[in-house]
Amino acid sequence: MIAVLGLLVGVALGFWFQPDIPVALEYYLPIAVVAALDAVFGALRAYLDGIFDDKVFVVSFISNVVIASGIVYLGDRLGVGGQLSTGVIVVLGIRIFTNVAAIRRHVFHA
């Protein structure tokens, strides 16, 4: 519950302060957001399954963002940033939908 509240507070602060993202990092922001959402939905699923661990969540959150951004950065350096970016989005998207399906089954018993 604290993670969800932290996410909501962070989003609200982002809308309030409207921070400027450096142009060099704008390409990585959507990847980082999707990676962070994957960690949040995974944490929510773990919470509903009764196996949530805050340390695992923090490590998952940070490592997802760093690894996904690192893969896209490597792709940029190799000249295939678009392809690797698409791959990261597809993999994380599949994980998000898998977690959402498990949450739906848990909440609605369907």
C-alpha positions in Angstrom: 0.0 0.0 0.0 2.9 2.3 0.7 4.3 1.7 -2.7 1.0 2.7 -4.4 0.7 5.8 -2.2 4.3 6.7 -3.1 3.5 6.2 -6.8 0.5 8.5 -6.6 2.4 11.1 -4.7 5.2 11.0 -7.2 2.8 11.4 -10.1 1.0 14.3 -8.4 4.4 16.0 -7.7 5.4 15.5 -11.3 2.2 17.2 -12.6 2.6 20.0 -10.0 6.3 20.8 -10.6 6.5 19.7 -14.3 10.3 19.0 -14.3 12.3 19.4 -17.4 13.8 16.2 -18.8 17.1 16.7 -20.6 16.8 16.1 -24.3 19.4 13.4 -24.2 17.3 11.4 -21.7 13.9 11.9 -23.3 14.2 8.7 -25.3 14.8 6.6 -22.2 11.9 8.0 -20.1 9.2 5.8 -21.6 11.3 2.7 -21.1 12.0 3.6 -17.5 8.3 4.3 -16.9 7.2 0.9 -18.4 9.9 -0.9 -16.4 8.7 0.8 -13.2 5.1 -0.1 -13.9 6.2 -3.7 -14.3 7.7 -3.6 -10.8 4.6 -2.0 -9.4 2.2 -4.5 -10.9 4.5 -7.3 -9.8 4.4 -6.0 -6.3 0.6 -5.7 -6.3 0.3 -9.3 -7.5 2.7 -10.4 -4.8 0.8 -8.5 -2.2 -2.5 -10.1 -3.2 -0.8 -13.5 -3.2 0.5 -12.8 0.3 4.2 -13.0 -0.6 5.1 -9.3 -0.9 8.5 -8.3 0.4 9.5 -4.6 0.4 13.2 -5.3 -0.2 12.4 -7.4 -3.2 10.1 -4.6 -4.5 12.8 -1.9 -4.2 15.5 -4.0 -5.8 13.1 -5.1 -8.6 12.0 -1.5 -9.2 15.5 -0.1 -9.4 17.0 -3.0 -11.4 14.1 -3.1 -13.9 14.7 0.6 -14.7 18.5 0.4 -14.8 18.5 -2.8 -16.9 15.8 -1.7 -19.4 17.5 1.7 -19.8 20.9 0.0 -20.2 19.6 -2.3 -22.9 18.2 0.7 -24.8 21.4 2.7 -24.3 23.4 -0.2 -25.6 21.1 -0.5 -28.6 21.7 3.2 -29.3 25.4 2.8 -29.2 25.2 -0.2 -31.6 22.8 1.7 -33.9 19.8 -0.6 -33.2 18.1 1.4 -30.4 14.7 1.2 -32.0 14.7 -2.5 -32.2 16.0 -3.1 -28.7 13.6 -0.5 -27.4 10.7 -2.3 -29.0 11.9 -5.6 -27.6 12.1 -4.2 -24.1 8.6 -2.7 -24.3 7.2 -6.0 -25.7 8.8 -8.1 -22.9 7.8 -5.7 -20.1 4.3 -5.3 -21.6 3.8 -9.1 -21.6 4.9 -9.2 -17.9 2.6 -6.3 -17.1 -0.4 -8.0 -18.7 0.4 -11.3 -17.1 0.5 -9.6 -13.7 -2.7 -7.7 -14.4 -4.4 -11.0 -15.4 -3.3 -12.6 -12.1 -4.6 -9.6 -10.2 -7.9 -9.8 -12.0 -8.3 -13.5 -11.3 -7.5 -12.8 -7.6 -9.8 -9.9 -7.2 -12.8 -11.1 -9.3 -12.2 -14.9 -8.9 -12.6 -15.2 -12.7 
